[in-house]
Amino acid sequence: MFFKRRIGFTVLAISLSLLSGCAAIDRFIDQPPTAVMTVSPSSGAITGSQITLSAAKSSDPQGYALQYSWTLTVPSSSISALNVTDAVTVTFTPDIGGTYTVDLQITASSSSKKSAQASKAISVTTAAVTQAAATPTFSPAAGNFTVDQSVTISCTTQNASIYYTTDGVTTPTTASTLYTGAISVAGNGTTKTIKAIATATGYMTSAVGSATYTINYAAAATQAATPVFSPVAGSYTSTQSVMLSSDTSGATIRYTTDNTTPTSTTGILYSGAITVSASQTIKAIAYLSGWTDSIVSSAAYVINLPSSLLTMLPVTGGSFNNGTSMVTLSSFRMSATEVTQAQYATVTGNSPSYFTGDTSRPVEQVTWYDAVEFCNKLSVTEGLTPAYTISARSPATGYPITSATVAMDMSKNGYRLPTEAEWEFAARGGTQTHGYSYAGSNTKDGVAWYYNNSGGSTHPVGGKTANELGLYDMSGNVWEWVWDLYGSYPSGAQTDPVGASSGSDRVIRGGGWDIGALYWTVASRINVVPSYRDAIGGLRVVSRP
């Protein structure tokens, strides 16, 4: 039964637990049964918005049929004589201060229709709610700010609902906006007053909480922190990866490397480490909306790499037959060994190799794109003109490089990968060739690390016998990238060929520690995608004399 008047009270459940039992009887003399009942809770003052009365059927150990009935008497109406044979629940909304009397009876009947009854009455009085929900609080606290704010509202009363206004005038009610998430206070010169209340079942409405926020960008009068460099400016004997940072949270940094002064709109947007492989001055500025731009900072790096990082040997031009046609080559220089891990790290600042512990091993796990960039960086380090133009590099910084657009100019004096023809001519011994199957011998174990003798790894360069030109490991140890796109050899005579004019795969030569002798003769060639990298692939370089 529901009454007209509803007040915000907590839910009260008055459970009427009925424990019945019947005294032992002598069925043969047909004595009447007895009934015993207890009720919980006892009478008293209750605070709540609803009252729930419940009873449940139970079994009688002596097999008597049990029947429940109850009467509810309330100030304005009543529920009377409800026979309860199964679980039943009655819920109603009480009046404040109303007194409610509940009378429950239990009847136990015997087979001769004789019965016994027990009854118990309780009386409860509802009391008015006097505790209010906690006043809402705001985060951040009210105040003046130089940046936009996101204001959150909370209430310590469990399960409370919050309602708010933002016009600074209207007092919130339950008809106001229900709070569901952060409130934005944004815009230079903005002032916003947020008022809020909290409501919860069983509580009176909270007091009004209020907070005023003012946004004034100009009041910041703060300058972004000057960018700092790591490592600091100075002289170094290896390529450096320079990081820039500013202590101003959220600041953006721009920099230049051409000695011009960067601004918040000019210069290179800093996004990661800057590779410094030659002497260079970096200038940087930090800026943030609403802040004064930082002072321009500057750091000069002097890079003194060893002048003879690689040992380059002359290869006098000449002609050879590649099995399909005669090829004539101009003179060039070639590195005596495969590029080592130490040399690669010195130039690029990167150490990609799988096999570690001895940096005189050949570098491996480099893509074809990594190899051509190494050539360019080595050229710049030694003051030479790079032979390659690299664009559309992916990723823009860092390694491994998985794609790029590369153009070669063989007239430049910088380092580059050998063409396939240059590599084979040199591996055969150039003009001093003895016609060996492998680079320097017909006996493979004397000149090459390969599957049967490598022990499953690379070895320090130059550990086997050199070929006729003094070049080491042209057979075995690691495969070596060359410039050429893979394709069939032309049938006609060629002079300084640079490979197929179209295709996607690049050529690797020389075989490696992982494979049998069939694949590392001076004539063997294999094609792979240029983004390929594994512990079997490295490089050596050439340059014009």
N, C-alpha and C positions, 0 to 999 in steps of 0.2 A: 504494500500500500504506500502510495506517495502523497505527501502533503504539499500544499501550495507553496510553502516557504522553504527555499533551499539556501543554506548558509555554507560557506567554505570550511568544511570540517574534514579531518582525516577519517579514513575508513575504519569503522569499528566492527569487529566481528565478535559477536557473543556466541560462543560455541556451547551448545547445551549437550553435554556428554551424559548419556544415559547408561548407567550400569545396572542391569537388572539381574535379579536372581530370584529364584523361587526356593523356598524352604522344602526340604524333603517331605514328601507326603507318602502316605500309605495308600496306593491306588485301590487296594482291595476294600478299604473302609471309606473310600471316596471323600477324603478330607479335602477342603478347598485349598488352592495354592496361595502362596504369599508373594508379594511384589515389593522390591526395594529399589529406590531411585536416588541418585545424587545429581546435582546440577552445578556446572562451573561455567563462567565465573560467578562469584557471589555478588550480592547487591552492592551498589556504590555509585559514585559520580563518574560519568564517562564523557569524554570529549570526542566528537566525531561528526562527520557529515552524513553518514548513513549507519544504520544498525542492521546487522544480519543475524537472524536466528536460524539455527539448523539443528536437526535431529536425525538419527540414522537407526534403522532396524537392526536388532541383534538377535542372536539365537538363544534360546533358553536351554540350559543343560539338562533339564528334566523333560524336555519335549513338549512343554506347554505352548499353546498358541499365544503370541504376544501382540498386543495392540497399544499404539501410542495415541494420545490426543493432547492437544494443547490449546490454551486460550491466551490471546494477547490483548491486554487492555491498555489503550493509549488515551491521551487527553481528549482527542477529538473524535476518535472512532475506535473500532475494535475488530479483531479477527477472532472468531469464536468457534469452538468445538470442531477443530480440524482433525479428522481421524488420519493418523499417519501410519501407513503400512509399509512404506519404503522411505528412502532418504528424501527429505524435504527441506527447502530453504525459503525463508521469507525475508525480503529486504525492504526497508522503508526509510524515508527521510524524516528525522525527528525535528520537533520544534526545540529552539534553544530553551534550556531549563525545563523541558518536559519530563514528566515521570512516567515510566512504562513498566507495567506489571506483567510478568509472564508466568503462567501456571501450566505445568506439564503433568500429565498423568500416565501411568503405565498400568495396564490390565493384564493379568495372567489367568487364563481360563483352562480348566481341566476338562477331561472327556465327559464328565457328568454335568458340564455347563456351569459348574460352580466357579467362582472367580474371586480374585483378591486385587485390590488396587493400592497404589502408592502415588502420592502427589508431592510436588515441591514448587514453591513460588519464589521468584526473585524480582527485585525492583531496582531499576537503574534510572539515574537522572542525568541528562545531558547538560554539560557546562559550556559556556561561551568561550570561543577562541580568543586569546589575548596576545599571543606571540606573533610578531611580524617577520616576514622574510628579510634576509640580509640586504642591506643597501648595495646596489650595483657599484662596482669599481671599474676604473678605466686604465688602460695601458696603451701608450705611455701616459703618465700623469699630465694633467693640464699644464700648459705653458706656451712659451714662444719658441718657434723652431725656424731653422734656416733651410730645411728641406721638407718635402711633402711627408705626411704621416699616414699610417694605417692604424686606426684606433680599434682596439678590441675591448669588449665589455664582459664582465664575469660577475657571478654571484655565488657566494659560498653555501647558500641553501640548496640542498640536493633537489634535482629535478625542477628547479625554478625556471620560469619563462620570463624573458626580459622584453620590455617594450620601450621604445625611445622616440624622441623628437630631435630635430637638428636646427630648428628656427630660433632657438634661444629664448622663446617666449612661451610656447605652449607646454603645459605640464602633461607628461605622458599618462595615458590610461591604457586599459586593455584593448582599446580600439585603435591605439597608435601602431606604428610599424613594429612588427615582431623582429627581434634581433636574431639574425642567422649567420652573420659573419662580419669581418672587419669593415669599418666605415672609413672611407677615404677622406682625408682633409688635404686638399691639393690646390696649388696655385699661389703665386706670389701675391701678398697682400690679403690673403684669405683669412677670415676669422669665423670660427664655427663653434657654437655652444651646443653640446650634446647633453640631453637630460634623459634619465632612464629610471624605470621602476622594475621591481621583480615581484612575481606572484607565484605561489605554490600551494598545492592542496594541503589544507590544514593550517595555513598561515594567513595572517592578514597581509595586505599589500605593503611592500616595503616603503621606506622613505625614498624621496626622489634624490638620485645621485646626479651631479652636474659637473661638467668639465669644459673649459673653454680653450681652444687651440688657435694660435695665430701663426701664420706662415709668412716669413719675411726673408726672401733670398738675399737681399742686399745686406741685411744685418750680419751675414756670415763674415764678410770682410776677411775671408781666409784664403791664403794662397796654397795651391797644391804643392806637395812636397817635391823637392828637386829629385829627378831620377838618379839612381846610383847604379854602378856597373859592377858586375862580377864575372870574371876576376877584375881586379882594379887595373888601371892603366899601368903600362910598364913594358919591359923587354922580355920576350919569350923565344924559346928555341923550337917551339912547335905551334901548330895551328891552334887557335883558341876559339871556344864557343862562349860568346859574351851574352850574359843575361842582363836585362834592364828591369828595375822595379821602382815603385814609389810608395812611400808610407801612407799616402792618401788612398783610403779604400775606395775602389770604384773608378780611380783615375785612369785615363787613357794616355798612352805614351806614343809619341812620334819621334823618329830619329832620321839623321842623314849620315852618309859616309863620304860625301863629296866636298866636305868642308863648308857647306852652306848651313844657314841657321834654320832649324825646324820651327814651325809654329803649330797652333792647334788645327790648322787646315792644310799645311804643307809638310812634306817629308814622308817617310815610309811609316805606315802604321805598324807598331811593334806587335808581333804575335808569337814570337818564339826566339830561341837562341840565334844570335848573329855569328856566322862563321867568319873568323878573321884569319886568313891564311897568308896575308902580306901586310906590311906596315900600313896602318890605317888609323884615322881619327874619327870617332863616333861622337856626334852631338845629339842630345835628347831633351825633350820637353814633356812635362805631364800637365794634363788639363782635366777639368771636371765642371760640368754645368753648374753655374752659380758660384764658382770659385775663380779666383785670379789664377791665371796660368803660372806655372812654376818658373823658376829661373832656369835658363838653358844650361845643362851640364855637358861637360866634354871629357873624353878620355882618349888618349893617344896610345896605340899599341904598336910596338916595334917587333916585328917577327924576323928572327934570324935563323932560318932553317939551314941545315948543312948544305953547302954549295954543291956537294957531290952525293946527294941523297941516293941516287941510283948510279951504278956503274954502267955506262953506255959503251958498247963496242961497235966499231965500224963494220958495215956490211957493204962490200963493193958491189956495184950493180953488175948484172949479167943476165943470162938466159937459162931456162930449164924447160923441160917438158912435163906438164902436169898430168899426162896420161891421155889428154885429148888434143892439146895444142901446145905450141911454143909460146912461152911467156917471157917478155923482156922487162927488166926492172931497173929503175934508177938506184943509185946508191942511197943508203939510209943508215941510221944507227939503231941498235936494239939493246935493250937492257940485258945484261949478262945472266940475270936470274929472273925468276918470277917475282913479282912485287911481294915483299914480305908483310907480315902483320904489323911490324913496327913502322915500316915505311908508310903503309896505308893509314895507320892511326896518326902519324905525324902530319900528314897532309890534310886529312879529312876530319880528324878528331873523333873518328868512329872506329870501333873494333868489333866487326860482325862475325868473326870466325867461330866455328864450332870447336875446332881443336885449339886448345889454349895451353899455356904453361911455358911456351918457348916462342917468342915473337919473331924468331928467324925462320919459322915455318912460313909457307906461302899463305897470303890472305885468301880466304874462301868465303862462301855465302855472300857473294856480291852479284848483283844483276848486271846485265850489259850496260844499263843506264848508269849504275854506280861506277862502272869501270870508265866510261867516257868522262864523267864528271871528275873522277880522280885525275885523269889526264889534264883537264883544264886547270884544276887547282894546283897541280904540280907545275904547270906552265907559269901561272901567275906567281907562284912562290919563287921561281927562279928568274922572273923578269922576262919571260918569253911570251909571245903572242899565242893565245889559245887556238888550237886547230878546229875546235868545235863551237858551234852556236847552239845553245840549248834553250828551248822554250817549252811552255805548257808542262812544266815539271809537276809530277804528282808523286808524293805530296809536295807542297810548295817548299817545305824545309824538312830536314831530317832524312833518315834512311830506314829501309831500302827504298830506292826510287823505282816505282812500278811502271811508269810511263812518262814519255817526254817526246818532243819533236827535236831531232838532232840533225844538223847539217855539218858537213866536214869540208874544210879548205886545206888541202895538202900542201899548199904553198906557204902556209904559216910555219914558223919555226918551233912551235910548241909541241908538247907530247901528244901522242894519239895511240890508239890501238893499231897493230899492224893489219894491213890488208891480208886476206887469206893467201894471196900469192907471195907477199913478203914473208909471211910466217913460214910457208913451205920451203921457199928458197933458202931461208936462213937455217931451217931445221935440216935440210939436206947438206948443209955445209957451204952454201953459196958457190963461189968460183973455186973453192978448195975442196969440193965434195969428193968423197971416196965411193959414193953410191951405196951407202949403207941403208938397210931397211929401217933401222931406228936411228934416232939423232945421235950420231957419233959412233955407232957400232952395229954389227949384226948380232952381237951377244947382248940380250936385253938386260940381264941382271947387272951388268957393269955400268949402264947409263940411265937406268930408270927404276923408280919406285912404282910397283904395280901390284896387282892382286896377290901374287904368290910370295912377294917379299916385303910388302909394306907393313904387315901386322895390323891392317885395318885402319891406318891413319896416314896423315901427311907427315913429311919429314923436313927438317931444316933445308933450305935451298942450298944448292951447290954441293950436295953430299955425294953425288955420283960423278962419273967422268964427263967432262964437257965434250961437245962435238968439235968439228974441225975449226969453227970460228971462235971457240971459247965460250959458247953458250951452254948453260946448264939446264937440265930438266926440260928440254924441249920434248922429250918423251917421258911420260909418267909424272908422278907427284900430284899435280892438279891439271884439269883441263884449262885451256886458255881461250878467253874471248878474242875474236878478231872483229874487224869492222864489218865485213860483208854480210849482206842479205844472202840467204841460202838460195841457190839455183843451179841449174846444169851449167857446166863449162861451155863456153862458145867453142865452135870447131875451128875458127880461124885464129891466126896469130894475134897476140895482144901485147900491148905495152902499158905498164903500170895500171892494170885493171883494178877496179874497186868493187867487183861483185855484181850480182844481179841488180837490175834496175827496179824490180818490184818484188814483193813478197812480204812475209811477216816474221819469219824465223831468222835468227842470226846463227853464224857458224861458230862452233868451238873446235879446238884442235889439241892434239898432243896426248890425249888419254890421261888417266889419273890413277891414283893409288887403289881405286876400287874395281878395276877392270883388267881383263886379260890383254895379252900382247897384240892380238888381232886389231885392236882399236887405237893403238898408239904408234903405228908406223908413221913415217914422215908424210905419207900420202892419205892417211885416214881422215875423214871429215864427218862431222855430225851436226845436225841442226836442232836448235831449241828456241823456245820463245824468249825474247830479250828480258822478260821479267823473271825468268827462272833464277833461283838461287838455291844452292845446296853446298854441302861440305866438300864437294868435288871440283868446284869451279873457281878459278882465279884469273889472273891476267899478267901480261908483261907489256911493255910499251916500246914504241919506236919514235924517232924524230928524224927530220932532215939533217944531213951532215952539217 
